[in-house]
Amino acid sequence: MAKVTFLGLGVMGAPMARHLAKAGHDVTVYNRTPAKADAWVVENGGRSAPTPAAAAEDADAVFSCVGADGDLEAVTLRSDGCFRAMKKGAVFVDHTTVSARIARQLAVEGRDRGLLVVDAPVSGGQAGAENGTLSIMCGGSAKAMEAAEPLMQAYAARIVHVGGAGAGQTTKMCNQICIAGALQGVSEALRFAQNSNLDLDKVFEAISGGAAASWQMLNRWKTMADDSFDFGFAVDWMRKDLGLALDEARSNGSALPVAALVDQFYADIQQMGGHRQDTSALVRRLPLDQ
């Protein structure tokens, strides 16, 4: 069993940290809002710390799941960040979806401090975190993965070492590019079926078992048909992720015409007030002729 630290106790981080505690690890937590960290300790045991640096002292492994590049920089590289307190040979695993640039920067900073660093964004959403069934795409050295993987198994169903520093983040961008295209397709098919006065349950039964099937269709068709969007992965977060992908595409020479278009469709949803709605709210911008 290891002495571990978890930085960031949001809807993803809190259950991931809980799985580490249930696996028997000695867990110290930090959250920007201290009351949330204190409440986590009351429920799960372990201890909380006032700063990332204090939380990371003498830890074998430090995990983070925060919001964006700036948040990650704050908990790692600033004066009270964990990198200043971590012991040599410890592993740092970041589960935030951020730019490949900062992932590579942390790998270099970590190397210079004698740390092992893995960029490890996740897929599976809040349900995957709660159930311990996340898919994790990892970038980093083989040595870093060797240290991190046994710990990540506490909350993952699939862990794939994709390549070197930043490869986990660029793979997550691939994931979000695929989701954006799939959801736009499901949205258009659903509205087309509605405007054709078809039985939506029968349409789903007919097409969900063939080549048109996708995770988005299987899990979102019925909720989209019910205009239910107050759950799941928020539109604001999807726009952040697509922005990362579009920025990286400008750097590596890729063309992402569909992702760029769907990103603008999500901007429409934000203007309609759907900032915190599930990404399947994409269907709301399509006309319903009824």
C-alpha positions in Angstrom: 0.0 0.0 0.0 1.2 3.5 -0.9 1.2 6.9 0.6 -0.7 9.0 -1.9 -2.0 12.5 -2.4 -5.0 13.6 -4.4 -5.4 17.2 -5.6 -8.8 18.3 -6.7 -12.1 16.8 -5.3 -14.6 17.6 -8.0 -17.2 15.2 -9.5 -14.3 13.2 -10.9 -11.5 13.6 -8.4 -13.6 12.9 -5.2 -14.7 9.3 -6.3 -11.2 8.5 -7.7 -9.6 9.4 -4.4 -12.3 7.4 -2.6 -11.3 4.3 -4.7 -7.7 4.8 -3.7 -8.7 4.9 0.0 -10.9 1.8 -0.4 -8.0 0.0 -2.0 -6.1 0.5 1.3 -3.8 3.4 0.4 -3.0 6.2 2.9 -4.7 9.2 1.2 -4.1 12.9 1.8 -6.4 15.3 -0.1 -6.3 18.9 -1.1 -9.0 21.0 -2.6 -9.1 24.7 -3.4 -12.2 24.9 -1.2 -11.0 23.5 2.1 -14.5 22.6 3.3 -14.8 20.1 0.5 -11.6 18.4 1.4 -12.7 18.3 5.1 -16.0 16.7 4.1 -14.2 14.1 2.0 -12.1 13.1 5.0 -15.1 12.8 7.2 -16.7 10.4 4.7 -13.6 8.5 3.6 -10.9 8.8 6.2 -7.3 10.0 5.6 -6.4 13.6 6.1 -6.6 17.0 4.3 -3.9 19.5 3.8 -4.0 23.3 3.4 -1.8 23.5 0.3 -0.7 21.1 -2.6 2.8 21.2 -1.2 1.8 20.2 2.3 -0.4 17.5 0.9 2.5 16.1 -1.2 5.1 15.9 1.5 6.6 12.3 1.6 4.0 11.0 -0.8 4.9 8.0 -3.0 2.4 9.3 -5.6 0.5 12.5 -6.2 -2.6 12.6 -8.4 -4.4 15.6 -9.7 -7.8 16.2 -11.3 -8.5 20.0 -11.6 -10.0 22.2 -14.2 -7.7 23.6 -16.9 -4.1 24.5 -17.6 -4.0 27.4 -15.1 -5.4 25.2 -12.3 -2.9 22.5 -13.0 0.0 25.0 -13.1 -1.2 26.3 -9.7 -1.2 23.0 -7.9 2.2 21.9 -9.4 4.6 24.7 -10.2 3.7 27.7 -8.1 5.2 28.5 -4.7 2.9 26.2 -2.8 2.6 23.6 -5.6 3.3 19.9 -5.1 6.4 19.7 -7.3 8.4 21.8 -4.7 7.6 19.3 -2.0 7.6 15.9 -3.7 10.5 13.5 -2.9 12.7 12.2 -5.6 11.4 9.1 -7.3 7.8 9.9 -6.5 5.3 9.7 -9.4 2.9 12.5 -10.4 -0.2 11.5 -12.4 -2.5 14.2 -13.9 -6.0 13.2 -14.8 -7.1 16.7 -15.9 -7.8 17.3 -19.6 -5.4 20.0 -20.5 -3.1 21.0 -23.3 -0.3 18.8 -24.5 2.0 21.8 -24.0 1.6 21.8 -20.2 1.8 18.0 -20.1 5.2 18.2 -21.8 6.3 21.1 -19.6 5.5 19.1 -16.4 7.3 16.1 -17.8 10.5 18.3 -18.2 10.0 20.0 -14.8 9.5 16.7 -13.2 12.5 15.1 -14.8 14.7 18.0 -13.6 13.4 17.4 -10.0 13.8 13.6 -10.1 10.1 12.9 -10.4 8.2 10.5 -12.7 5.3 12.2 -14.6 2.3 10.7 -16.4 -0.3 12.7 -18.2 -3.4 10.5 -17.9 -6.7 12.1 -19.0 -9.8 9.9 -18.5 -12.9 8.9 -20.4 -16.1 7.6 -18.8 -17.5 10.6 -17.0 -18.8 10.9 -13.5 -20.4 7.5 -13.7 -17.1 5.9 -14.6 -15.3 7.6 -11.8 -18.0 6.6 -9.3 -18.0 3.0 -10.5 -14.3 2.7 -10.9 -14.6 1.9 -14.6 -12.7 4.8 -16.2 -10.7 4.4 -19.4 -7.3 6.1 -19.0 -5.0 7.2 -21.8 -1.4 7.8 -20.7 1.7 9.6 -21.8 5.0 9.3 -20.1 8.0 7.0 -19.7 7.8 3.3 -19.2 9.3 3.7 -15.7 6.6 6.3 -14.8 3.9 4.0 -16.1 5.3 1.1 -14.1 4.9 3.2 -10.9 1.5 4.7 -11.8 -0.5 1.8 -13.3 -1.0 -0.4 -10.2 -2.4 2.6 -8.4 -4.7 3.7 -11.2 -6.2 0.2 -11.3 -8.2 1.2 -8.3 -10.6 3.2 -10.5 -10.0 2.1 -14.1 -11.3 -0.6 -16.3 -8.8 0.2 -19.1 -5.4 1.8 -18.9 -3.4 2.3 -22.2 0.1 3.6 -22.4 0.0 5.5 -25.7 3.4 7.0 -25.8 5.7 9.7 -24.4 4.9 12.9 -22.6 1.8 14.6 -24.0 0.5 11.5 -25.8 -2.2 11.0 -23.2 -3.6 14.5 -23.8 -3.5 14.3 -27.6 -5.3 10.9 -27.4 -8.0 12.5 -25.2 -8.3 15.1 -28.0 -9.0 12.3 -30.4 -11.6 11.0 -28.0 -13.4 14.4 -27.9 -13.2 14.8 -31.7 -14.9 11.5 -32.1 -17.6 12.3 -29.6 -18.4 15.7 -31.2 -19.0 14.1 -34.6 -21.0 11.2 -33.2 -23.3 13.5 -31.2 -24.0 15.7 -34.1 -24.9 12.7 -36.2 -27.2 11.3 -33.4 -28.8 14.8 -33.0 -29.6 15.1 -36.7 -30.9 11.5 -36.9 -33.2 12.1 -33.9 -34.6 15.3 -35.2 -35.1 13.7 -38.6 -37.0 10.8 -37.1 -39.2 13.2 -35.1 -40.0 15.4 -38.1 -40.8 12.2 -40.0 -43.4 11.3 -37.3 -41.6 8.0 -36.6 -41.8 6.0 -33.3 -38.5 6.9 -31.7 -38.3 3.7 -29.7 -38.8 1.7 -32.8 -36.2 3.7 -34.7 -33.7 3.1 -31.9 -34.5 -0.6 -31.8 -33.9 -0.8 -35.6 -30.7 1.2 -35.9 -28.9 0.7 -32.6 -27.8 -2.8 -33.3 -26.1 -2.1 -36.6 -23.4 0.0 -38.1 -25.0 3.3 -36.9 -24.6 2.3 -33.2 -22.3 4.3 -30.9 -22.0 4.9 -27.2 -23.7 8.2 -27.7 -26.6 6.6 -29.4 -27.0 3.8 -26.9 -26.7 6.1 -23.9 -28.2 9.4 -25.1 -30.9 8.7 -27.7 -33.7 8.3 -25.1 -32.6 11.2 -22.9 -32.3 13.5 -26.0 -35.8 12.4 -27.1 -37.1 13.4 -23.6 -35.3 16.8 -23.7 -33.3 15.7 -20.6 -29.9 17.3 -20.3 -29.3 18.1 -16.7 -26.5 15.5 -16.1 -23.3 14.3 -17.7 -20.4 16.1 -19.3 -21.1 19.8 -19.5 -21.1 21.8 -22.7 -18.7 24.3 -21.2 -16.1 21.5 -20.6 -16.6 20.1 -24.1 -15.9 23.5 -25.6 -12.7 23.7 -23.5 -11.7 20.3 -24.8 -12.5 21.0 -28.4 -10.5 24.3 -28.1 -7.5 22.3 -26.9 -7.9 20.0 -29.9 -8.2 22.8 -32.4 -5.1 24.6 -30.9 -3.1 21.4 -31.2 -4.3 20.8 -34.8 -2.9 24.2 -35.7 0.4 23.1 -34.3 0.6 19.7 -36.0 -1.0 20.6 -39.3 -4.2 18.7 -38.9 -7.5 19.7 -40.4 -10.6 19.3 -38.1 -13.5 20.8 -40.1 -16.2 18.8 -38.4 -14.8 19.4 -34.9 -14.5 23.1 -35.6 -18.1 23.2 -36.9 -19.5 21.3 -33.9 -17.6 23.6 -31.6 -19.5 26.5 -33.0 -22.7 24.6 -32.6 -21.9 24.2 -28.9 -21.4 28.0 -28.8 -25.0 28.3 -29.9 -26.0 26.0 -27.0 -24.1 28.2 -24.6 -26.0 31.2 -25.9 -29.2 29.3 -25.3 -28.3 28.9 -21.7 -27.0 25.4 -21.9 -23.5 25.9 -20.3 -23.9 23.2 -17.7 -26.1 20.8 -19.7 -24.8 17.5 -21.0 -23.1 17.5 -24.4 -26.1 15.8 -25.9 -27.9 19.2 -25.7 -26.4 19.7 -29.1 -29.8 18.5 -30.4 -31.5 21.6 -29.0 -30.3 23.9 -31.8 -32.0 21.7 -34.5 -35.6 22.7 -35.5 -38.4 20.4 -34.4 -41.3 20.6 -36.9 -44.2 19.8 -34.6 
